[in-house]
Amino acid sequence: MSPRGLLALAALLLSCAGSRPTSAVADGTGVPLNLTNRMGEALCFLFLSPPGQDRWGDDILGSATIDAGSSRTVQVPRGLWDMRAESCAHELMGVVRAARITRATALVIQ
């Protein structure tokens, strides 16, 4: 992903996220995260981890994929998250650091 795309991804996510403080650990309730894939390949993996962790959590898309030009909504635990999007070939599509997700959020990968 280009630096411009990463910046757009981070700016959109942070502008849509809530402004209330929350801990880095998810509180157990989910909120909708609408993912739009504007890249030229399918998005197959989306990993979350609390900021500062050395390892990524499990893929939250499971067996789902998001084709180029398509959207899908998934449930994400409320919290402060680092997010990593990968193609089906496990190629990096984008990373967002310290995204505060406290309400329904849109994430455009471009």
ABEGO torsion letter per residue (X at the ends): XBAAAAAAAAAAAAAABBABBBBABBAGBBBBBBBBBABABBBABBBBBBBGBABBBBBAAEABBBBBGBBBBBBBBBEBBBBBBBBAAGBBAEBBBGBBBABBBBBBBX
